[in-house]
Amino acid sequence: MSSLTVTCTRTLVALDIDGTLLDGESRIPPGTVGMLDLVRAAGHRIVLASGRSLTGLLPIAVRLGLTDGWAVCSNGALTVRLDRVAPSGYDVVDARTFNPGLVISRAVNLVPGVRVAVEEVGWGWRTNRPFAPDELNGQQKPATLDHLTSEPATRIVLAAPGIRRFADALAATGVTVAPMGPDWADITALDVNKAAALDDVRKHLRIPAENTVAVGDGINDLTMLAWAARSVAMGHAPAVVRSAADETTGTIDQAGVLPVLRSLIPDIDGSLSSLAAQIATAEASAPGPVALRVWHGTGPDLSRCEAWTLQNGHWIKHAPIPSGVGTTMRAIEAAAIEARLPFPRGDEGRRRAQWRSVIGNGPAGFELPLGDR
């Protein structure tokens, strides 16, 4: 039996992006991507939960290696299923829209000259006045106020000096107002926030409410932190955010998210290669015997690599092995040996690994049982 066996409870891990996974210069702290891969290999479900539009979230998700899974965008107005084989890289699961006419009219009356941007999902924004390129993710196209109010929207942005002081007056029109600074407000439909969207994802994934973790640093993360069974504020977060969380970790410059992620995985040998570490993590965290399943793409390299586990007489998917994608079956064998995980071999000659054929509802694959438990 593996000495690493420590069964982990599957958890939904909700992570803010800016200020949590990404610093002010759009840099991802070293070690973050590798740690995210280990958390996924342990069977946990990572869900990006951001105020960013979908256009702004997608390239960051790719940089983080999160091209499959769930994401909540625009402060909860949009929920998508990330899918690296989909033509657009995602499928929209839920878009929570509202009629923006009343709140835009109220904003124009309160602050003449207010800049208004209406989100166009997957493309960019329609704006009455230009925004700087670093203010909005995606493209912009000019539009009249009449045009901006003519269709339901997932999210709008209002930008003007001191607009935060009008938050209550804007909310009175029947919307959710998330001030992102003294001169900026994000507007979504009533009762739309990160927490509501994340709870829908949690229910879809059938994860108990007590198995939820959230990490964030902004005012728009308050609902998410209140929702999670375990809430963690980044060390540089405003006092109101830190006081709302169960824990406070390091700042973004200290890669504060890393110890939180590390706490969710078994303790494994830190000298292992990334592939061996992920296999060891999957084997240690699975609730039953493990087999590695692989599928080939159009060439010799693997297009999928997953850990499956036996429960109640049925094999179910436990976790992805991210570093297995693009490698070979021989590399998987070598990584399992590195992790000191035995697998069936032939009795003669080179004693090659005994892979078994797997045929299901998708392309044919192969599996290699691990361990002796």
Kinemage of the C-alpha trace (Angstrom):
@kinemage 1
@onewidth
@group {chain A} dominant
@subgroup {mainchain}
@vectorlist {calphas} color= white
{ca met a 1} P 0.000 0.000 0.000
{ca ser a 2} L 1.243 3.501 -0.813
{ca ser a 3} L 2.606 5.390 2.188
{ca leu a 4} L 0.999 8.532 0.745
{ca thr a 5} L -2.602 7.383 1.156
{ca val a 6} L -4.586 10.282 2.649
{ca thr a 7} L -8.104 10.459 1.244
{ca cys a 8} L -9.136 14.058 0.544
{ca thr a 9} L -12.661 15.430 0.528
{ca arg a 10} L -13.593 16.960 -2.815
{ca thr a 11} L -13.840 20.730 -2.456
{ca leu a 12} L -14.993 23.627 -4.615
{ca val a 13} L -12.179 26.195 -4.563
{ca ala a 14} L -13.360 29.640 -5.698
{ca leu a 15} L -10.514 31.966 -6.641
{ca asp a 16} L -10.595 35.645 -7.501
{ca ile a 17} L -8.123 36.633 -10.243
{ca asp a 18} L -6.827 40.191 -9.904
{ca gly a 19} L -4.948 40.622 -6.651
{ca thr a 20} L -5.256 36.917 -5.851
{ca leu a 21} L -3.770 35.006 -8.791
{ca leu a 22} L -2.495 37.993 -10.742
{ca asp a 23} L -0.535 41.021 -9.520
{ca gly a 24} L -0.909 44.625 -10.623
{ca glu a 25} L 1.430 44.064 -13.571
{ca ser a 26} L -0.489 40.999 -14.779
{ca arg a 27} L 2.153 38.599 -13.467
{ca ile a 28} L 1.276 35.204 -12.007
{ca pro a 29} L 3.376 34.497 -8.898
{ca pro a 30} L 5.910 31.685 -9.463
{ca gly a 31} L 4.647 28.283 -8.429
{ca thr a 32} L 0.970 29.153 -8.829
{ca val a 33} L 0.275 27.122 -11.966
{ca gly a 34} L 2.016 24.040 -10.589
{ca met a 35} L 0.086 24.282 -7.337
{ca leu a 36} L -3.218 24.664 -9.184
{ca asp a 37} L -2.385 21.486 -11.119
{ca leu a 38} L -1.793 19.607 -7.862
{ca val a 39} L -5.059 20.855 -6.383
{ca arg a 40} L -6.878 19.608 -9.450
{ca ala a 41} L -5.009 16.273 -9.307
{ca ala a 42} L -6.305 15.900 -5.735
{ca gly a 43} L -9.844 15.901 -7.152
{ca his a 44} L -10.830 19.421 -6.130
{ca arg a 45} L -12.795 21.702 -8.461
{ca ile a 46} L -11.217 25.097 -9.083
{ca val a 47} L -13.646 27.815 -10.167
{ca leu a 48} L -12.340 31.206 -11.231
{ca ala a 49} L -14.655 33.913 -9.857
{ca ser a 50} L -13.845 37.341 -11.197
{ca gly a 51} L -15.189 40.784 -11.834
{ca arg a 52} L -13.512 40.538 -15.234
{ca ser a 53} L -15.573 40.147 -18.361
{ca leu a 54} L -15.337 36.839 -20.188
{ca thr a 55} L -12.990 38.438 -22.718
{ca gly a 56} L -10.648 39.426 -19.920
{ca leu a 57} L -10.889 36.111 -18.074
{ca leu a 58} L -10.200 33.695 -20.927
{ca pro a 59} L -6.528 34.552 -21.596
{ca ile a 60} L -5.760 34.440 -17.874
{ca ala a 61} L -7.431 31.032 -17.576
{ca val a 62} L -5.174 29.771 -20.366
{ca arg a 63} L -2.075 31.130 -18.615
{ca leu a 64} L -3.182 29.377 -15.419
{ca gly a 65} L -3.697 26.088 -17.247
{ca leu a 66} L -7.420 26.155 -16.457
{ca thr a 67} L -8.822 25.435 -19.898
{ca asp a 68} L -11.384 22.921 -18.643
{ca gly a 69} L -13.813 23.541 -15.792
{ca trp a 70} L -16.042 26.336 -14.553
{ca ala a 71} L -15.689 30.095 -14.316
{ca val a 72} L -17.831 32.936 -13.001
{ca cys a 73} L -17.342 36.269 -14.788
{ca ser a 74} L -18.600 39.829 -14.476
{ca asn a 75} L -19.185 39.594 -10.714
{ca gly a 76} L -21.547 36.664 -11.127
{ca ala a 77} L -23.531 37.815 -14.158
{ca leu a 78} L -22.066 35.123 -16.401
{ca thr a 79} L -21.222 31.490 -15.712
{ca val a 80} L -19.315 29.512 -18.329
{ca arg a 81} L -17.950 26.026 -18.760
{ca leu a 82} L -14.385 26.265 -20.025
{ca asp a 83} L -13.728 23.707 -22.756
{ca arg a 84} L -10.443 23.678 -24.659
{ca val a 85} L -11.950 21.717 -27.561
{ca ala a 86} L -14.928 24.064 -28.023
{ca pro a 87} L -14.560 26.486 -30.955
{ca ser a 88} L -14.657 29.515 -28.642
{ca gly a 89} L -12.954 27.807 -25.694
{ca tyr a 90} L -16.120 27.967 -23.576
{ca asp a 91} L -19.852 27.341 -23.400
{ca val a 92} L -22.173 29.833 -21.721
{ca val a 93} L -24.118 28.070 -18.963
{ca asp a 94} L -26.010 31.020 -17.492
{ca ala a 95} L -26.273 34.711 -18.393
{ca arg a 96} L -28.137 36.837 -15.851
{ca thr a 97} L -29.386 39.912 -17.690
{ca phe a 98} L -31.355 43.035 -16.799
{ca asn a 99} L -32.785 46.106 -18.487
{ca pro a 100} L -30.106 48.801 -18.112
{ca gly a 101} L -32.274 51.743 -19.156
{ca leu a 102} L -33.394 52.962 -15.738
{ca val a 103} L -30.003 52.844 -14.020
{ca ile a 104} L -28.255 54.495 -16.964
{ca ser a 105} L -30.837 57.300 -16.988
{ca arg a 106} L -30.388 57.746 -13.232
{ca ala a 107} L -26.595 57.875 -13.616
{ca val a 108} L -26.790 60.477 -16.390
{ca asn a 109} L -29.078 62.656 -14.248
{ca leu a 110} L -26.847 62.321 -11.180
{ca val a 111} L -23.518 62.752 -12.943
{ca pro a 112} L -23.715 64.496 -16.328
{ca gly a 113} L -20.829 63.306 -18.475
{ca val a 114} L -20.722 59.828 -16.932
{ca arg a 115} L -19.018 57.269 -19.119
{ca val a 116} L -21.145 54.187 -19.745
{ca ala a 117} L -20.014 50.803 -21.047
{ca val a 118} L -22.365 47.891 -21.751
{ca glu a 119} L -20.817 44.438 -21.908
{ca glu a 120} L -21.070 42.321 -25.046
{ca val a 121} L -20.298 38.786 -23.942
{ca gly a 122} L -17.224 37.292 -25.569
{ca trp a 123} L -16.386 40.407 -27.565
{ca gly a 124} L -16.046 43.594 -25.554
{ca trp a 125} L -18.135 46.677 -24.878
{ca arg a 126} L -20.437 49.292 -26.342
{ca thr a 127} L -19.573 52.723 -24.916
{ca asn a 128} L -20.962 56.244 -25.032
{ca arg a 129} L -17.469 57.685 -24.495
{ca pro a 130} L -14.047 56.067 -24.986
{ca phe a 131} L -12.396 54.186 -22.135
{ca ala a 132} L -8.645 53.718 -21.923
{ca pro a 133} L -7.484 50.297 -23.196
{ca asp a 134} L -6.405 49.255 -19.700
{ca glu a 135} L -9.797 50.147 -18.206
{ca leu a 136} L -11.869 47.568 -20.080
{ca asn a 137} L -11.029 44.089 -21.367
{ca gly a 138} L -11.826 43.502 -25.017
{ca gln a 139} L -12.779 45.746 -27.892
{ca gln a 140} L -14.924 48.875 -27.796
{ca lys a 141} L -17.386 50.375 -30.227
{ca pro a 142} L -19.175 53.721 -29.832
{ca ala a 143} L -22.912 53.822 -29.240
{ca thr a 144} L -25.562 56.348 -28.336
{ca leu a 145} L -27.270 56.232 -24.970
{ca asp a 146} L -30.448 55.093 -26.713
{ca his a 147} L -28.536 52.177 -28.209
{ca leu a 148} L -26.959 51.296 -24.863
{ca thr a 149} L -30.380 51.029 -23.243
{ca ser a 150} L -32.112 49.147 -26.054
{ca glu a 151} L -31.225 45.566 -25.071
{ca pro a 152} L -30.845 43.490 -21.893
{ca ala a 153} L -27.298 43.441 -20.528
{ca thr a 154} L -25.249 41.162 -18.292
{ca arg a 155} L -23.214 44.034 -16.855
{ca ile a 156} L -22.602 47.733 -17.314
{ca val a 157} L -19.832 50.008 -16.086
{ca leu a 158} L -20.377 53.569 -14.889
{ca ala a 159} L -17.275 55.750 -14.606
{ca ala a 160} L -17.257 59.333 -13.326
{ca pro a 161} L -15.526 61.307 -10.565
{ca gly a 162} L -17.044 60.400 -7.208
{ca ile a 163} L -19.734 58.105 -8.581
{ca arg a 164} L -19.363 55.743 -5.634
{ca arg a 165} L -21.248 58.190 -3.419
{ca phe a 166} L -24.336 57.599 -5.552
{ca ala a 167} L -24.282 53.826 -5.084
{ca asp a 168} L -27.500 53.750 -3.048
{ca ala a 169} L -29.370 55.945 -5.509
{ca leu a 170} L -28.276 53.722 -8.383
{ca ala a 171} L -29.180 50.530 -6.491
{ca ala a 172} L -32.659 51.945 -5.869
{ca thr a 173} L -33.404 51.387 -9.563
{ca gly a 174} L -33.436 47.639 -8.892
{ca val a 175} L -29.858 46.597 -9.656
{ca thr a 176} L -26.752 45.391 -7.830
{ca val a 177} L -24.028 48.038 -7.530
{ca ala a 178} L -20.422 46.977 -6.884
{ca pro a 179} L -18.224 50.071 -6.383
{ca met a 180} L -14.731 49.202 -7.608
{ca gly a 181} L -13.252 52.516 -6.523
{ca pro a 182} L -14.421 56.080 -5.910
{ca asp a 183} L -14.887 56.733 -9.629
{ca trp a 184} L -16.085 53.332 -10.886
{ca ala a 185} L -19.166 51.144 -10.383
{ca asp a 186} L -20.061 47.776 -11.857
{ca ile a 187} L -23.784 47.201 -12.318
{ca thr a 188} L -25.483 43.822 -12.616
{ca ala a 189} L -29.008 42.489 -12.149
{ca leu a 190} L -30.603 42.542 -8.713
{ca asp a 191} L -29.146 39.908 -6.355
{ca val a 192} L -26.447 38.949 -8.826
{ca asn a 193} L -23.052 38.425 -7.224
{ca lys a 194} L -20.217 35.922 -7.112
{ca ala a 195} L -21.784 33.954 -4.270
{ca ala a 196} L -25.084 33.291 -6.049
{ca ala a 197} L -23.327 32.115 -9.202
{ca leu a 198} L -20.870 29.944 -7.274
{ca asp a 199} L -23.660 28.258 -5.371
{ca asp a 200} L -25.324 27.273 -8.633
{ca val a 201} L -22.012 25.733 -9.758
{ca arg a 202} L -21.656 23.964 -6.413
{ca lys a 203} L -25.103 22.402 -6.753
{ca his a 204} L -24.368 21.299 -10.306
{ca leu a 205} L -21.140 19.632 -9.139
{ca arg a 206} L -22.985 18.090 -6.152
{ca ile a 207} L -20.442 19.396 -3.686
{ca pro a 208} L -21.715 19.932 -0.120
{ca ala a 209} L -21.864 23.531 1.079
{ca glu a 210} L -19.392 22.706 3.849
{ca asn a 211} L -16.785 21.714 1.234
{ca thr a 212} L -16.229 25.206 -0.161
{ca val a 213} L -13.203 27.504 -0.023
{ca ala a 214} L -12.947 31.062 -1.363
{ca val a 215} L -9.939 33.372 -1.673
{ca gly a 216} L -10.212 37.041 -2.665
{ca asp a 217} L -9.054 40.571 -2.003
{ca gly a 218} L -11.760 42.987 -3.169
{ca ile a 219} L -15.032 44.510 -2.054
{ca asn a 220} L -16.753 42.491 -4.774
{ca asp a 221} L -15.487 39.346 -3.035
{ca leu a 222} L -17.433 39.980 0.181
{ca thr a 223} L -20.442 37.885 -0.833
{ca met a 224} L -18.172 35.065 -1.974
{ca leu a 225} L -16.279 35.103 1.319
{ca ala a 226} L -19.539 35.051 3.284
{ca trp a 227} L -20.756 32.112 1.165
{ca ala a 228} L -17.716 29.861 1.579
{ca ala a 229} L -17.336 27.462 4.492
{ca arg a 230} L -13.681 28.524 4.604
{ca ser a 231} L -12.964 32.092 3.515
{ca val a 232} L -9.500 33.565 3.051
{ca ala a 233} L -8.603 37.205 2.419
{ca met a 234} L -5.347 38.238 0.785
{ca gly a 235} L -3.018 40.150 3.080
{ca his a 236} L -3.228 43.377 1.072
{ca ala a 237} L -7.060 43.384 1.015
{ca pro a 238} L -8.929 46.323 2.583
{ca ala a 239} L -9.667 45.980 6.287
{ca val a 240} L -13.369 45.361 5.642
{ca val a 241} L -12.489 42.346 3.464
{ca arg a 242} L -9.951 40.948 5.913
{ca ser a 243} L -12.406 41.282 8.787
{ca ala a 244} L -15.081 39.431 6.805
{ca ala a 245} L -12.859 36.387 6.158
{ca asp a 246} L -12.085 33.447 8.421
{ca glu a 247} L -8.380 33.736 7.626
{ca thr a 248} L -5.880 36.183 6.188
{ca thr a 249} L -2.987 34.917 4.098
{ca gly a 250} L 0.004 36.730 2.569
{ca thr a 251} L -0.180 39.522 0.031
{ca ile a 252} L -0.094 39.003 -3.718
{ca asp a 253} L 3.617 39.928 -3.667
{ca gln a 254} L 4.094 37.097 -1.152
{ca ala a 255} L 2.081 34.682 -3.321
{ca gly a 256} L -0.413 34.422 -0.487
{ca val a 257} L -2.701 32.035 -2.354
{ca leu a 258} L -0.042 29.294 -2.400
{ca pro a 259} L -0.238 28.202 1.260
{ca val a 260} L -4.027 28.076 0.969
{ca leu a 261} L -3.817 25.796 -2.064
{ca arg a 262} L -1.089 23.712 -0.450
{ca ser a 263} L -3.345 23.041 2.526
{ca leu a 264} L -5.784 21.240 0.205
{ca ile a 265} L -3.417 18.526 -1.015
{ca pro a 266} L -1.592 15.578 0.560
{ca asp a 267} L 2.003 16.054 1.659
{ca ile a 268} L 4.129 14.539 -1.106
{ca asp a 269} L 7.819 14.467 -1.968
{ca gly a 270} L 8.744 17.950 -3.151
{ca ser a 271} L 11.571 16.608 -5.315
{ca leu a 272} L 9.210 14.768 -7.682
{ca ser a 273} L 8.722 15.983 -11.241
{ca ser a 274} L 5.421 17.721 -11.929
{ca leu a 275} L 3.954 14.643 -13.633
{ca ala a 276} L 5.043 12.278 -10.857
{ca ala a 277} L 3.798 14.695 -8.199
{ca gln a 278} L 0.361 14.904 -9.795
{ca ile a 279} L 0.093 11.121 -10.099
{ca ala a 280} L 1.183 10.716 -6.471
{ca thr a 281} L -1.336 13.359 -5.380
{ca ala a 282} L -4.168 11.685 -7.272
{ca glu a 283} L -3.317 8.266 -5.840
{ca ala a 284} L -3.012 9.601 -2.296
{ca ser a 285} L -6.289 11.524 -2.376
{ca ala a 286} L -8.552 9.032 -4.127
{ca pro a 287} L -11.113 7.186 -1.974
{ca gly a 288} L -10.370 3.820 -3.592
{ca pro a 289} L -8.017 1.950 -5.936
{ca val a 290} L -6.676 4.108 -8.788
{ca ala a 291} L -6.084 3.516 -12.472
{ca leu a 292} L -4.510 6.034 -14.826
{ca arg a 293} L -6.508 6.409 -18.022
{ca val a 294} L -5.082 7.955 -21.167
{ca trp a 295} L -6.333 8.785 -24.631
{ca his a 296} L -4.344 9.655 -27.735
{ca gly a 297} L -4.997 12.577 -30.036
{ca thr a 298} L -4.274 12.518 -33.751
{ca gly a 299} L -0.580 11.802 -33.091
{ca pro a 300} L 1.434 9.743 -30.627
{ca asp a 301} L 1.060 12.209 -27.761
{ca leu a 302} L -1.705 11.935 -25.171
{ca ser a 303} L -4.697 14.254 -25.484
{ca arg a 304} L -6.135 13.297 -22.057
{ca cys a 305} L -4.727 11.826 -18.885
{ca glu a 306} L -6.934 11.170 -15.857
{ca ala a 307} L -6.986 9.284 -12.580
{ca trp a 308} L -10.032 7.053 -12.088
{ca thr a 309} L -11.038 5.394 -8.843
{ca leu a 310} L -13.144 2.378 -7.929
{ca gln a 311} L -16.148 3.157 -5.738
{ca asn a 312} L -19.064 0.844 -4.961
{ca gly a 313} L -17.995 -1.470 -7.743
{ca his a 314} L -17.886 1.273 -10.402
{ca trp a 315} L -14.967 3.198 -11.894
{ca ile a 316} L -15.488 6.970 -11.743
{ca lys a 317} L -13.277 9.869 -12.777
{ca his a 318} L -11.352 11.203 -9.799
{ca ala a 319} L -9.105 13.932 -11.237
{ca pro a 320} L -7.200 15.164 -14.275
{ca ile a 321} L -3.443 14.730 -14.527
{ca pro a 322} L -2.649 18.023 -16.308
{ca ser a 323} L 1.033 17.321 -16.989
{ca gly a 324} L 0.129 14.043 -18.673
{ca val a 325} L -1.385 15.853 -21.657
{ca gly a 326} L 1.125 16.001 -24.505
{ca thr a 327} L 3.312 13.220 -23.084
{ca thr a 328} L 3.398 9.495 -23.861
{ca met a 329} L 2.331 6.287 -22.158
{ca arg a 330} L 6.001 5.522 -21.526
{ca ala a 331} L 6.354 8.875 -19.725
{ca ile a 332} L 3.368 7.998 -17.536
{ca glu a 333} L 5.034 4.718 -16.590
{ca ala a 334} L 8.303 6.486 -15.755
{ca ala a 335} L 6.481 9.048 -13.583
{ca ala a 336} L 4.641 6.302 -11.678
{ca ile a 337} L 7.968 4.585 -11.024
{ca glu a 338} L 9.433 7.903 -9.854
{ca ala a 339} L 6.510 8.275 -7.448
{ca arg a 340} L 7.156 4.700 -6.207
{ca leu a 341} L 3.729 3.520 -7.258
{ca pro a 342} L 3.715 -0.087 -8.508
{ca phe a 343} L 1.715 -1.217 -11.522
{ca pro a 344} L 1.175 -4.572 -13.290
{ca arg a 345} L 4.035 -5.756 -15.501
{ca gly a 346} L 4.753 -8.756 -17.660
{ca asp a 347} L 6.694 -11.679 -16.184
{ca glu a 348} L 9.390 -12.002 -18.828
{ca gly a 349} L 11.891 -9.977 -20.819
{ca arg a 350} L 11.652 -6.214 -20.296
{ca arg a 351} L 8.565 -6.673 -18.075
{ca arg a 352} L 6.581 -4.017 -19.922
{ca ala a 353} L 3.662 -2.302 -18.197
{ca gln a 354} L 0.356 -4.070 -18.715
{ca trp a 355} L -2.023 -1.410 -20.009
{ca arg a 356} L -5.644 -2.448 -20.491
{ca ser a 357} L -7.953 -1.211 -23.230
{ca val a 358} L -10.782 1.093 -22.192
{ca ile a 359} L -13.751 1.610 -24.493
{ca gly a 360} L -16.561 3.900 -23.380
{ca asn a 361} L -18.713 6.644 -24.828
{ca gly a 362} L -15.666 8.415 -26.279
{ca pro a 363} L -12.502 7.436 -28.130
{ca ala a 364} L -10.714 4.233 -27.193
{ca gly a 365} L -8.161 4.603 -24.438
{ca phe a 366} L -5.910 2.645 -22.135
{ca glu a 367} L -5.624 2.307 -18.378
{ca leu a 368} L -2.858 1.340 -15.994
{ca pro a 369} L -3.837 0.257 -12.461
{ca leu a 370} L -1.711 1.741 -9.671
{ca gly a 371} L -0.673 0.537 -6.246
{ca asp a 372} L -1.734 -2.527 -4.343
{ca arg a 373} L -4.683 -1.248 -2.354
